[in-house]
């Protein structure tokens, strides 16, 4: 069964990618959708067996690397953690595949697109089912390559090419940290297998690494390097700049990459390595700080964005911040619970925005929408539910997972924990504000687009609406149905077993009632407040923007991260590259190397050609002259 789950998407990718032109677009769509859907169904079956029958499995596909003491298998490792990820990855991927049939209906390169989607799914499955760090890195890089292909799918657009290259390069920074972390793991343990490393972690608790004459704790160093890899893949602050630009790809790509798969790989890595991180309080504190900073930072930017997909993208970035500071305070199971619920409502919002963009003839600016709820009643309803779930409205999925993160941060009892809880509450309020801003400006008020006739705005076809229905059900019920299983004090321990490790058990206390009520009340209050600000009296927001011009400019320009990197990294690198190209390569290497040698040979040949006159007497004379010289030399000797 595990073989089928993992390799069916690969089979679909190969058939669609290599034979798409022969079997046609329709057949490619059917094959890829069917393959991934079967994987999703079997993943649900595996998840059921894990819950009710304590199912685990370890399948070795092949001996992969055998070099000295390094032995790496290509394996499929199923435990509660990987089983949950299998459900998330395959289910969201299947939904996105089906949605793509309608969304990409007019694209002439559908087989290639469907092939990329399936290949991405396969790479992600290899990542989550790995039993060692090398296979994880293989899947990690595979996901990165596929994201490059998907983001730059419309490669004739310069913006899409730039976004794809940016995503690839920024992720390479994080991947370098991950690679160094894996190197250190092998250096200290002589193995890269999860089980062997986790069992031996205590043996290096007091060991140091000497670098440039300085001593660094081995476990702290390994944890920080692994986290740098997670930061890149999960778009945490400083390595986040690729995520909003990645919206240049087709909307199904945004849903697949940014809802439940690629961007959650970093969270999965930290949770998988919980037996290591539990011995590094420094790394956990760092993760908490980075996570809560990212959550607030991304939410503040989303407040002033106008691109419908970029608003949701920054929302993803913010929610990933929640997941990370949950792991930072030791609540690994809660982080996974939020990853699980987030997959449904975030995919719902991305695909819902795709439905809006489809109806508006590829328009993405919410300032040029408005008043379209009557034209898109189903999409509007689904996006309302997705928004309520995202904001943590009581009784919907996001309420259970997001509130749990804030509560466990509060119960941590440290200054960092209290501060993270405060940031979490504040971010929840901002999330609700910008989410309802999107809803009100997109669906309510006056229609503001002069380029597209209002009568031409239309609801999406059934192939696009059906996936939204499935995701809506998950956005409503996933939190309530799985909260006891994944985060309750008793059943969660029974479910997660050894897949998550705690040095100290999580607190089973409850925060004070006033704290429990704070976030839901702020979320509820934000709805009428957003209505007034963005629909009833828009002059208030204009006044706030004008009176706080520096702050507005700061947020509008995304905290100037792109400009900062452009100034300190991109421009110097470009200048250095131009210098070496013009001055070193062209003027020195080429001049005295291949170009110089070829020019010398050419000139010599031109001179030598002159001796080729075609007259026999000249050739005889030269031969006689040469013979004479030869004899003279012999006589002299």
N, C-alpha and C positions, 0 to 999 in steps of 0.2 A: 504493500500500500504506500509506504514512504517513497519508494522508487517512482511510483506513478505521480504522486503529488509534486515531486521535485522536477521530474524530467518531462512531464506532459507539456508545460509551458515552453520548454526548450524545443520539443518536437514541433509545436505549433509555430514557433518562431522560424525554425529552419524551413518548414514547408511554405510558409507565407513569404519569407524573405528570398529564398532561392527559386521557388517555383510559382511565385505570385503572378508573374506575367503569363504563365501557361494555364494556371487554374482559374485566374480571374479574381477580381476584387471580392465578389460575393462569396466565393469559396474560401478565400483567405479569411474573411470575417467570420464565417461559420466555423472554420477549423480552429482559429485562435480563441474565439469565444468559448467554444465547446471544450477545448483542452484546459483552459484556465478555470472554467466553471466546474469541470469534473474534479480538478485539484481542490477547489474551494469546498465542494461537497465532502470529499474525502478528509479534508482538514477538519471540517466540523465533526466528522465521525471520530477522528483521532482525539479531538478536544473532548468529546463526549466520553471516550474511553479513559482519558486522563482523569476526568472529574469523578466518574463513577466506578472505575475499575483500577485506578492507580497505575495506568498504563505508562510504561517507559520503554524505549527501544534504542539500540545503538547498532546501526548497520554500517559495516565497512564496505564501501564500494570497491576500493582498490588501494593498494600500496602506492602512494604517490611519490614521496621523496625518501630515499634512504642514502644518507651521506654521513659517514662517521657516526656520531652519536645522535644526529638529527634523523628522526623517523616520523614522517607525517603521512597520515592516512587521509584519503578522501572519504568522508563519512557522512552519515545522516544520524544526527543525535536528537532524539525526541524526549523531552522532559516537559514539565508544566510550563516553563518559560518559553521554550521554542514552540510548544503546541499553541499557546496563545498567539504568538507572532505568526504562526502558520495561518491561523484563522484570519487575522487582521490583513495580512499581505494578500492571500489568495482571494478572500471575499471582496476586498476593495478593488483588487485588480480585475476580478471578473465583472464587477459592476462598471468599472471604467471601460473595459473592453466593449461591453454591450452599449454603453452610452456613446462610445466613439463611432459605432455603426451609423448613428443618426447625425452626430455632430460633424463627422468628417465625410459625409455623404457626397459632397461636391469636390473633394480633393482627389486629384488624379493618381496620387501615390499612396492610396490606402493600404495595399499589401505591405509596403515598406513600413508604414506607421504601425500597423498591427504587429508586424514582426518585432519592431523595436520594443513595443509594450510588453510582449511576451518574453523577450530576452531580458528585459529589465526585471520582470517577475522572477525568472529563473535565477538571476544573479542575487536577488534579494533572498530567495529561498535558500540558496547555498550559504549565504551569510548567517541566517538565523538557525540553520540546522548544523552548523559547524561544531566539531568537538575539539578544535584546536585553533590557535591564533593565525596560522598560515592560511587555512581554508577561509577563515573569517576575512582575512586581508584580501584573498582572492575574490570573494563575493563583494567585499567593500569596494575594490577597484572596478569590478564589473559593473556595479551600480553606478559608479562615477562615469564610466565610459558611456553607458546607456543613457544617463542623464544628459550628457553632452550631445548625443545623437538626437534625443527627444526635444531638448530645449532649442536646438538649432535645426529642427526639422524643416521649417520654412527658411531654408538657407539663402534664398534669394533676397531676404530682408537683412540689411546690414545690422539692424538692432538685434535680430535673432542670433546672428553669428557672434556678435560681440558678447551677448549674454551667455551663450554656450561656452565661449572661451573663458569668460570671467568665472563662471561656475567651476569649470575644470581647473583653472589655475588656483583659485582660492581654496578649493578642496585639496589641492596638492600640498598646500601649506599644512593643513591639518593631517593629511595622510603621512607626511614626513615625520610628524610627531608620533603618530601611531606606529610607523615602521621602527623608529628608534626605541619605542617602548617594547615592541616585540623582540628586537635585538637584545635588549637588556634582560628580558624574561629568559631567553635562551641562554644568555651568558651566565646568569645566576642559577638557573634550574637545570640546564642541559636538556630541556624539553619544551615543547610549545603546546602540549596537550592540556586542556582545561583541568581535568581531574588531578593530574600529577602536579601541576603548578599550584592549584588551590590547596592541595594536601601539604605541600612543602613550604607554604608561605611563611610559616613561623620560623623557619630556619634562617631566614635573612632579615628578621625583624630588627636586628641591631647592626646589620652590615651597612657599609658606606661605599659610595662611589667617589673616587678622587678625580676631579676634573679641573685643570688649570690651577692646581695647587689647593683647591677648595674641596671640602668633604660634603657630600650630599647623601642623605639617607636613601638607601636603595629603594625601599617600598614607596616612599614619597615621590621619588624621581620617576619610577615606573608609572605610578598612578597619574601624575601630572601629564606625562607624555601621552598616555592613553587618552586622557581627557582632552588634550589638544586635538587629537584625531576626532574625538566626539564633537568638539566645538565646530570644526570645519564642516562635518557632515550634517550636523543639526543646527547650523546657522546661528550660533551664539555670538554675542557681541564681540567685535573685532574681526570675526570671520563670517559675518552675516551678510555682507554686501551682495553676494551672489543671488540670494534668495528672491528679493523683489524683482531683480532683472530677469530672473528665470521665467517670469510671467509672459515673456515674449513667445514662449512655446504654446502649442495648442492647449486649450483649457483642460481636456482630459489628462494631459501631462501634468498640469498643475495639481489636479486632484490626486493623481497617483503618486507623484513625487513628494508633494508637500502635505498630504493628509495623513498617510499611514505607513509609508514605506521608507524612502531614502532618508528623510529628515529625522525619522525616529530611530535610525540605526545607531546614532550616538547614545541615545537613552538606553537602548538595548545593550550596548557595549558596557556601559557603566553598571547596569543591573547584573549582567552576566558576570562581571568581575567583582561583584559585591564581596566575595571572600578576600579579595586583595584590598579593596577600598576600606573595609572595616578596620584594617590595621594602619590606615593613614588619615588621622583626623585633619591634618593639614590639607590634604587633597579634598576631603569632604567639605571643609570650610570654603575652600576656593570654589568648588562646584556650586555651593549655596550662593556665594556672592555673585558669581558670574550669572547663575540662573535668575536670581531675583533682579539683577541689573538689566538683563536682557528682557525680562517680562515687562518691566516698566518702560524701558527705552523703546521697545517696539510698539507698545500701546500708545505712547505719546506721539510717535510718528504717524500711526494710523489715523489719529484724530484729524489730520489736515490733508491726507491723501485724497485724490479724486478718481484715480483709476480703480475700478471695482475689484479687479483681481489683486492689485497691490495692497489694498486695504485688507483683504482676506489673507494675503501672504504675510503681512506684518502681524496679523492675528496669529498665524501659525508660529511665527518666530516667538511671539509673546507666550503662547501656550507651551512651547518647548521649554521656555524659561521656567515655567511652573514645574514641568516634569523634572528638570535638572535640580532645582532647589529642593524638590521632594527627595531625590536621591541624596542630595547633600545633607539633609537632616536625618538620613537613614531610613526613610520611608520608601524603600524600593518597590514594595508591592503597590503602594498608592500611586507611585509614578507610572507603573505599568497599567494600573486601572485607568488613569487619566489618558494614557496613550491609547487604550482600548476604546474608551468612550469618544475621545477626540477624533478618532478615525472616522466615525460615523457622521458626526455633525460637521466636521470640517470638509469631508468629501461632499457632503450634501450642499454646503455653501459654495464650494468651488464649481460643482456641476450645475447648481442653480444659477450661479453667475454666468456660466457658459450658456445656459438656456436664454438668459437675458441678452447676452452678446449676440447669440444666434438670431434672436428676434429683432435686434437693433442693427443688423447688418454690420457686425463687428465693431460697433461703437462701445468703448469701455469707460468713458468719462461719465461719472454719475451726474455731472452738471448739465449734461446734454440728454438726460433721461427725464424721469418724472411722470407721474400720472398714468403709468402703464399697467397698474394692477388689474384693471378691467380687461386688458388684452392678454394678460398672463396670469389668470386666476390660480392655476395649479402651481406654477412656479412660485408665485407670491406666497401661497400657503406653505409650501415646503420650506422656503427661505425664512419665513417667520419662525417656523418650528426650529430650524437650524440655528437661527439667531438666539432664540430663547435658550436652547441647549448650550450654546457657546458662552452666553453671558452668565450661566449658572442659575437660571430661573428655577425656583423651587419645583422639585419632583421630576425635572427632566435630567437627562444623562449627565450633563456638565455640572449640575448642582451637586451630585453625590461625589464626583471625583475631584472637582476643584475645591470644594469646601473641605474635603478630607485633607488635601495638601496643606491648606492654610491652617487647619486645626493641628496637624502633626508638627508643622513648623512652630506653632505657638507652644505646643507641649514639649518641644525640644528643651525649653527652659534656659537656653543660652541667649546672649545678647544677639548673636547672629540669627538664631531661630526667631526671636521676637521681632527683629527688624525684617526678616523675610516674611513673616506673617503680616506685618503692617504693609509691606510692599505688595503682598498678595492681595490684600483687601483693596488697596488703592488701585491696583491694576485691574481688578475685577470691575470696579466702578468705571474706569476709563474704557475697558473693553465693551461694556454695555453702552456707553455713550457713542463710541465710533461705530458700533454695530447697528444701532438704531439710526444713526446718521445715514448709513448706507441704505437701510430700508426706506426711510422717509424720502430721501432725495431720489431714489431709484423708482419707487412705486407710487408715491403720493405726490400731491401738489399738482402743479401745472406742467404740461408736456413742453420740454424745452429744446427740442431738436428740429431745426429748420431744414436739415438735409434729408431726413427720412420722414415720409408721409405717415402720420399716425395710424391711418387705416391699414398700412402695410405691416405694422407690428403684429406678430402672430405667436401663438403658443407653439411649443416644441412638439415634435412627433412623438408617438408612443415609445419608440426605442430610446428616447432621451428622458421621458417622464417615468417609465417603469423603474429604472435605477434610483431615481429620486424617491420613489415610494418606499423602496427597500431601506434606503438610508434614513428616511424619516422615521420608520419604525425603530431602527437602531438608536436614533437620536432621542427618541421618547423613552424607550424601555430598557436600553442596554445598561444604564446606570443602576436602576432599581433591581433588575433581575440578577446582576452579577456582583453587587456590592458586598453581599454577605460572603460570597465565595472568594472574592479577591482581596478584601481588606478587613473583614471582621476578625476579631481577636482570635477566635478558635478555628473557624473553618479555613481561613487564609493560610494558617500554618500547615494544616492538613493538606491543602491544595498545593502550595508552593514547594513544600518539603525542602530538599537540599538545593533546589535551583536558585534560591535566594538565601544568603547567609547573614546572620546577625550575631555580633559579639554580645550585644545586650538586647533583650527583647524590647519592642516598641512599647511606649507608655499606653496603658489601658485606661487612663483617666480621661475625663472630658473637660474641655475648656469651659469657662463660665458662660452662663446663658447669654449675657450681653454680647459676648464675643461671637457666639454661634449665630446670633440674630443680625449682627452688623452687616455682613456681606449680602445676605438675601434682601435686607431692607434697602441697601444702597442700589442693588440691582433693580428692585421694583421702582424705587424713586427715580432712577435714571430714565425710565420710559417716558413719563410725562415731561420730565425736564428736556429730554431730547426732542420731544414733540414740539415744545415751545421754541427751542433754539433753532431747529432745522426745518420747521414747517410753519408754525404759527407766526413767529416773529423772527425772521432771519436777520433783521437789522442788528439784533443783539450780537450775533456771531461776527458780523462785519465790524461792529464797534469794538469788540474784543480783539479782533485781528489788527485793527488800525491803532488802537491804544497800546497794544503789546507787540509792536512791529518786530523788534529784535527777536523775541521769543517765537513769534509766528514764522519768521524767516529761518530761524534755527531749526524748528521742527519741519518746516516745508523742505528744507535742504537735507533732511535726514541726519541731523547732528553733524553735518559736513564731513562724514566719514569718507565718502567717495572723493571729495576734494582733497582731503588730507592725504589719502593714499595716492592720489594722482600727483600731489606735490612732492611727497617724500619717497615714493617708490616708482611709480609709473614713468614720470618725466625723467628722473635721473637714469633709470634703466634704458629708456628710449634714447636719451642723449649719449649714454655710454655705448649702446649698440650702434648708433649712427657714427660715432667717432671711430670705433673699431672697424666698421664697414668701410668708411671713406678713407681714413688715414692709415690704418694698419693693413686691412685686407686688400683694398684697391691699390694704394700707393706703394706698399711694401711687398706683401706676400704675392699678390698677383703680378706686380711689376717685375719682381726678380724671380718669381717662381714659374708657374705654368705659362702665364702670358709672356714673360720675358724669354723663356726658353723657346717657346713656339715662334716668337718673333725672330729670335736669333737663327733658328733653323730655316725659317722662311727666307731671311735675307741671304743666308749661305746658299740656299737652293737657287735663289735668283741669280747669284753670281756663278754658281756651278753650271747653270743652264746655258750660259754664254759659250761654254766650251763644247756644247753639243751643236756643231755647225753642219754636220752631215757630209763634209768633204773627207775622202779617204786619205789624201796626202797629209792633211793636218793631224789625223789620228796616227799615221805612220811616223810622222815627225815627233810627236809627243812620246810614242813608244820608244823610238830611237833615243830620244833625250833621256828618258827614264832608264833605259838599258845602260846608257853611258854613265849616268850617275851611279848606278848600281855597281858597275865595273870599277869605277874610280874608288868607291868605298872599299871594295874588296882589295884593291891594290894597296891602298894606304894602310889597311890593317896588316 
